[in-house]
Amino acid sequence: MKALVIEAPFQAKIKDIPYPVPGPGEVTIAVRNIGICGTDIHIYRGEFISPYPIVPGHEFSGVIHSVGEGVEDFTEGDRVSADPSLFCGSCPYCKTGKGNQCARWGALGNTVDGSMAEYVRVPAANVVKIPDSMSFAEAAFIEPMACVVHAMNRLQVKAGDTAILFGAGAMGQQLIQTLAHSGVSELVVVDVSPAKLEMALKRGATRCILSEEAEIAADRLHHPQGYDIVVDATGIPAVIELALTFMGKGAKYLQFGVTPKDAEIKVDPFQLYNKDWTLLGSMAINNTFLPAYQWIQSGRIDVKPLISREISLEETIAFLQGPRDPGEFKVQIKI
């Protein structure tokens, strides 16, 4: 079968690799749509924990192509998506509800071959059927939305909280909708793209700030006490340091954007102590795939406008190599 293989940092090829035959308790999915995630770009650049060679891709949808021994809930032709998480289930973290911190953590497209291929093998327990009313493009958003659900479970928004979010890309737009539904009274969004800020206003932002020095200074005058919630969805260290300066007293900070693994930032420890700050991380998914599916399936979170374009598997190499378009949301691969 045809697959995109990252052989080493900055080295990707389209190759023929063996068909992934499903073992007991597994299914093989004929892939239809794959979302390109920032993590995939980090893997291509050698900035993540992935081994090489690897087939990336963990946001996907498709059709059951073959079924392994002992699988009873799925048949060939079922339309599906799948949680890419590979938790061991037996370590102390898994046994205490922290599977995303599994001592032997793995994930499709991160530690084992993923979905940027014609076929991908998945544990049947991870698979969710999707209705005919849900497109394959929408279903490929369940995984990123599951990351948002985990982030919200970590953040524990209180009704009436004020919030500011940095980064209005595809993930930021899902966070915007979720925060708006979760009861924040004010939701300010910061980005470099006017088009993304326009989208943010349509999705629940109450005010937007173009990321320029003058606009940032104006917001400090408008909101000198800071915010109850500060979220970074960029993964850019300089932006993270800026975001931390918007923390109000008793504020919570959520690091959602993925940074390079060797990135560093400065934090003022006196402010952390004196203002009762809470600093939170949000790593991937933690048994949140089904709630994410339900949120998208119900229409409460609208992901369709976030698909900027579809490209082929062959075109993906140039996309990984090239500069990012600041006005683009989610690019998906269509098999």
PESUL-V264000 format. One record per residue. N is the residue number from 1. RES is the residue in one small letter. PSI is psi in whole degrees, -180 to 180 (* if undefined). NEAR is the number of other ideal C-beta (glycine too) atoms within 10 Angstrom. Layout:
N/RES/PSI/NEAR  N/RES/PSI/NEAR
//
This chain:
1/m/161/15  2/k/136/14  3/a/154/24  4/l/122/25  5/v/124/19  6/i/111/23  7/e/-26/12  8/a/166/11  9/p/130/14  10/f/19/11  11/q/105/13  12/a/142/21  13/k/155/11  14/i/122/15  15/k/159/14  16/d/123/10  17/i/164/15  18/p/147/8  19/y/133/14  20/p/93/21  21/v/130/11  22/p/136/22  23/g/-172/13  24/p/132/9  25/g/12/12  26/e/162/21  27/v/156/27  28/t/130/22  29/i/131/27  30/a/113/17  31/v/140/27  32/r/-55/22  33/n/140/23  34/i/126/31  35/g/138/26  36/i/119/22  37/c/157/22  38/g/-32/19  39/t/-37/23  40/d/-38/26  41/i/-40/16  42/h/-40/20  43/i/-45/25  44/y/-36/24  45/r/-1/13  46/g/26/15  47/e/12/18  48/f/-174/20  49/i/9/11  50/s/147/22  51/p/167/9  52/y/148/12  53/p/158/15  54/i/144/21  55/v/113/20  56/p/-176/30  57/g/115/29  58/h/-3/26  59/e/106/30  60/f/168/31  61/s/165/28  62/g/-154/27  63/v/136/14  64/i/124/22  65/h/-38/20  66/s/154/17  67/v/132/18  68/g/171/17  69/e/136/9  70/g/-2/10  71/v/121/19  72/e/-19/7  73/d/-6/11  74/f/147/16  75/t/162/10  76/e/135/12  77/g/-12/10  78/d/135/17  79/r/130/18  80/v/166/24  81/s/175/32  82/a/142/25  83/d/123/26  84/p/-5/27  85/s/139/24  86/l/84/19  87/f/145/23  88/c/-30/14  89/g/-7/11  90/s/-11/11  91/c/166/16  92/p/-33/10  93/y/-45/18  94/c/-38/18  95/k/-9/11  96/t/26/9  97/g/17/10  98/k/51/15  99/g/-30/20  100/n/-9/20  101/q/18/16  102/c/136/20  103/a/-24/11  104/r/41/13  105/w/138/20  106/g/164/13  107/a/144/21  108/l/133/26  109/g/-7/26  110/n/-46/25  111/t/-20/17  112/v/167/16  113/d/137/19  114/g/-144/27  115/s/2/33  116/m/65/28  117/a/170/28  118/e/-30/19  119/y/150/22  120/v/141/29  121/r/134/20  122/v/142/25  123/p/132/19  124/a/-30/20  125/a/-19/13  126/n/-6/18  127/v/142/21  128/v/129/17  129/k/145/14  130/i/146/21  131/p/163/8  132/d/-25/6  133/s/-15/8  134/m/124/18  135/s/160/17  136/f/-33/21  137/a/-44/19  138/e/-42/22  139/a/-27/28  140/a/-7/29  141/f/-6/31  142/i/-42/31  143/e/-52/29  144/p/-35/22  145/m/-32/27  146/a/-33/27  147/c/-38/26  148/v/-42/27  149/v/-44/25  150/h/-41/22  151/a/-42/26  152/m/-36/19  153/n/-34/13  154/r/-41/15  155/l/-36/23  156/q/67/12  157/v/139/17  158/k/144/13  159/a/130/8  160/g/-5/10  161/d/146/20  162/t/144/19  163/a/148/28  164/i/135/27  165/l/132/28  166/f/118/24  167/g/107/26  168/a/35/29  169/g/-159/24  170/a/-45/25  171/m/-42/25  172/g/-40/29  173/q/-34/28  174/q/-39/27  175/l/-39/31  176/i/-49/26  177/q/-40/23  178/t/-45/22  179/l/-41/25  180/a/-41/16  181/h/-18/14  182/s/-2/19  183/g/13/11  184/v/147/25  185/s/-32/12  186/e/134/16  187/l/103/26  188/v/137/22  189/v/135/29  190/v/132/29  191/d/166/25  192/v/-11/15  193/s/118/19  194/p/-35/12  195/a/-40/13  196/k/-36/21  197/l/-36/19  198/e/-43/13  199/m/-41/23  200/a/-41/27  201/l/-34/15  202/k/-21/12  203/r/2/23  204/g/-8/18  205/a/141/27  206/t/-22/15  207/r/148/16  208/c/149/19  209/i/122/18  210/l/132/13  211/s/76/17  212/e/153/11  213/e/-43/7  214/a/-41/7  215/e/-39/12  216/i/-44/15  217/a/-38/10  218/a/-37/12  219/d/-36/16  220/r/-36/11  221/l/-38/7  222/h/-33/10  223/h/63/16  224/p/-21/8  225/q/-5/9  226/g/-169/17  227/y/159/24  228/d/-32/21  229/i/131/27  230/v/129/26  231/v/132/28  232/d/125/26  233/a/22/30  234/t/-36/27  235/g/14/20  236/i/118/17  237/p/-42/16  238/a/-37/9  239/v/-39/21  240/i/-45/21  241/e/-39/14  242/l/-44/16  243/a/-39/26  244/l/-24/21  245/t/-7/12  246/f/7/21  247/m/128/23  248/g/-176/18  249/k/133/12  250/g/17/11  251/a/159/23  252/k/135/23  253/y/132/22  254/l/119/23  255/q/102/21  256/f/-41/25  257/g/143/22  258/v/125/22  259/t/164/19  260/p/146/14  261/k/-18/10  262/d/12/6  263/a/151/12  264/e/148/8  265/i/164/14  266/k/134/9  267/v/136/13  268/d/105/13  269/p/-27/9  270/f/-42/8  271/q/-42/14  272/l/-45/15  273/y/-52/9  274/n/-31/10  275/k/11/14  276/d/43/11  277/w/153/20  278/t/123/14  279/l/125/14  280/l/141/15  281/g/164/10  282/s/99/22  283/m/106/16  284/a/-130/22  285/i/146/25  286/n/81/23  287/n/42/17  288/t/11/24  289/f/-44/24  290/l/-45/13  291/p/-36/17  292/a/-43/25  293/y/-46/23  294/q/-36/15  295/w/-43/23  296/i/-43/23  297/q/-34/17  298/s/-16/8  299/g/2/9  300/r/-34/11  301/i/120/22  302/d/112/15  303/v/-12/24  304/k/-43/11  305/p/-9/12  306/l/-5/25  307/i/106/19  308/s/-43/15  309/r/165/13  310/e/140/14  311/i/167/15  312/s/168/10  313/l/-40/19  314/e/-37/11  315/e/-15/14  316/t/-33/22  317/i/-46/16  318/a/-35/10  319/f/-43/17  320/l/-35/18  321/q/-30/10  322/g/171/8  323/p/154/5  324/r/141/11  325/d/115/12  326/p/-17/12  327/g/1/14  328/e/145/15  329/f/-108/21  330/k/128/24  331/v/129/19  332/q/151/22  333/i/134/26  334/k/120/16  335/i/*/18
//
